[in-house]
Amino acid sequence: MSNGPITTRFEERVNKGLARLGNDGDVQAFLAWLVRAFVDTIGELEARRELSPTVEALRETIEIIDDIDNTNTAIDNGDDGALDASYARYVNALDIPNCWISGVETTQHALINVADRLGATGGSRHRLRVVITPDLSIYHDDVMIGYITGRIAEAFADLTADGPIETLATLIYARSKDLWCVKLGETS
């Protein structure tokens, strides 16, 4: 497969970095394999001339890394309900904008499943650990439960510019809309 300009520049930069590693064979072999996976993926995208948005490339990268080591998952929900998002930077809920994320038809079923697992009922509030990705999708337990749109999107785009963030949210049932919703941010 012939390399396109992005693939070629990427491969050159990474090979320089690999040359500086030294003699640790396991690390060097792993990184060489990882680089080859990146190069092949980028090459395939360039060959199709359909360069995916950065977010799609990041998702494919995460899938590649997950295939390498299934024990180091991006999100691991333990018995205590704590979310271990090792790749996401934690942001205190007090430091993010307040907004409501309604469960639209495409994600309402996911919110219903989350509510069922938590034993939530109408009128009750439950705290969730969520991950907000740079494409402003919101995930709980590795399942997309909503996304941020509208005027508030710009503020969250700034927060996620360096990668995904993890924060606390509140799951609430809105009787007037007959929907499960997620509230981001805290007033106090």
C-alpha positions in Angstrom: 0.0 0.0 0.0 1.4 3.4 -0.9 1.5 5.9 1.9 -0.3 9.3 1.6 1.2 12.5 3.0 -0.3 12.2 6.5 0.8 8.6 6.8 4.3 9.4 5.7 4.8 12.3 8.1 3.4 10.3 11.0 5.6 7.3 10.2 8.7 9.5 10.0 8.0 11.2 13.3 7.3 8.0 15.2 10.3 6.2 13.8 12.5 9.0 15.1 10.9 8.6 18.5 11.3 4.8 18.4 15.0 5.2 17.6 15.5 7.1 20.9 13.9 4.4 23.0 17.0 2.3 23.7 17.1 -1.5 24.1 14.0 -2.5 26.0 12.8 -5.1 23.4 9.3 -5.5 24.8 8.4 -1.8 24.8 10.1 -1.2 21.4 8.3 -4.2 19.8 4.9 -3.1 21.3 5.3 0.5 20.1 6.5 -0.6 16.7 3.3 -2.8 16.4 1.2 0.1 17.6 2.7 2.5 15.1 2.2 -0.1 12.3 -1.5 -0.3 13.3 -1.8 3.5 13.2 0.0 3.7 9.9 -2.2 1.0 8.3 -5.4 2.7 9.6 -4.4 6.1 8.3 -3.3 4.6 5.0 -6.6 2.9 4.6 -8.4 6.1 5.3 -6.3 8.0 2.8 -6.7 5.3 0.2 -10.4 5.7 0.4 -10.0 9.4 0.3 -12.6 9.7 3.0 -10.6 11.2 5.9 -12.8 10.7 9.0 -13.2 13.5 11.5 -10.7 13.5 14.3 -13.2 12.0 16.7 -13.7 8.9 14.5 -10.0 8.5 14.2 -9.7 8.6 18.0 -12.5 6.1 18.4 -10.7 3.7 16.0 -7.5 4.3 17.9 -9.2 3.4 21.2 -10.5 0.2 19.6 -7.0 -0.7 18.5 -5.6 -0.1 22.0 -8.4 -2.1 23.6 -7.7 -5.0 21.2 -4.1 -4.9 22.4 -4.8 -5.1 26.1 -8.4 -5.9 27.2 -7.3 -5.6 30.8 -6.8 -1.9 30.5 -10.2 -0.8 29.5 -11.1 2.9 29.1 -14.0 2.5 31.5 -14.3 -0.1 34.2 -17.4 -0.1 36.5 -16.7 -1.9 39.7 -19.0 -3.1 42.4 -19.0 0.3 44.1 -20.4 2.0 41.1 -17.3 4.1 40.6 -16.3 4.7 37.1 -12.6 4.3 36.3 -12.0 6.4 33.2 -8.2 6.1 33.0 -8.0 8.1 29.8 -10.4 11.0 30.9 -9.4 14.0 33.0 -11.7 14.5 36.0 -13.5 17.9 36.1 -15.4 18.8 39.3 -19.1 19.2 38.5 -19.0 22.7 40.1 -16.6 23.7 37.4 -18.7 22.9 34.4 -21.7 24.7 33.0 -25.2 23.8 34.2 -27.3 22.2 31.5 -29.9 19.5 30.9 -29.4 16.6 28.5 -32.7 15.2 27.5 -33.0 11.6 26.5 -34.0 11.7 22.8 -35.5 8.7 21.2 -32.1 7.4 20.1 -30.7 7.4 23.6 -33.8 7.1 25.8 -33.5 3.3 25.9 -30.0 3.7 27.3 -31.2 6.0 30.0 -34.0 3.7 30.8 -31.5 0.8 31.2 -29.3 3.0 33.4 -32.3 3.9 35.6 -33.3 0.2 35.9 -29.8 -0.8 37.0 -29.8 2.0 39.6 -33.4 1.2 40.8 -34.4 4.8 39.9 -38.0 5.8 39.9 -39.9 8.9 38.9 -39.1 11.7 41.4 -35.7 10.2 42.5 -32.3 11.5 41.7 -29.2 9.4 41.1 -25.6 10.5 40.8 -23.7 9.2 37.8 -20.1 9.3 36.7 -20.1 10.3 33.0 -17.4 10.8 30.4 -17.8 13.6 27.9 -15.8 13.2 24.7 -14.5 15.9 22.4 -17.4 15.2 20.0 -19.7 16.1 23.0 -21.1 12.6 23.4 -21.9 11.6 27.0 -21.1 8.1 28.1 -22.0 6.2 31.3 -20.6 2.6 31.7 -19.3 2.8 28.1 -22.8 3.4 26.7 -23.7 6.7 25.0 -26.6 8.2 27.0 -26.8 11.6 25.3 -24.9 14.5 23.7 -24.4 18.2 24.2 -25.9 20.6 21.6 -27.0 24.2 21.4 -25.5 27.3 22.9 -23.8 25.4 25.7 -21.8 23.2 23.2 -19.0 25.8 22.8 -18.3 25.8 26.5 -18.0 22.0 26.6 -15.9 22.0 23.4 -13.4 24.2 25.3 -13.4 21.8 28.3 -12.9 18.7 26.1 -10.3 20.3 23.7 -7.5 18.3 25.4 -9.5 15.1 25.4 -12.4 13.4 27.2 -13.4 14.6 30.7 -15.0 12.7 33.5 -17.5 14.4 35.8 -20.5 13.7 38.0 -24.1 14.2 36.7 -27.6 13.6 38.0 -30.1 11.2 36.4 -33.7 12.6 36.8 -37.0 11.5 35.4 -38.9 14.5 33.9 -42.6 13.6 34.3 -43.8 16.5 32.2 -41.8 15.3 29.2 -42.0 11.6 30.1 -38.3 11.3 29.6 -35.2 10.4 31.6 -32.8 13.4 31.6 -29.2 14.0 32.8 -28.3 17.2 34.5 -24.7 18.3 34.2 -23.0 20.9 36.5 -23.9 21.8 40.0 -25.4 25.0 41.4 -23.9 24.5 44.9 
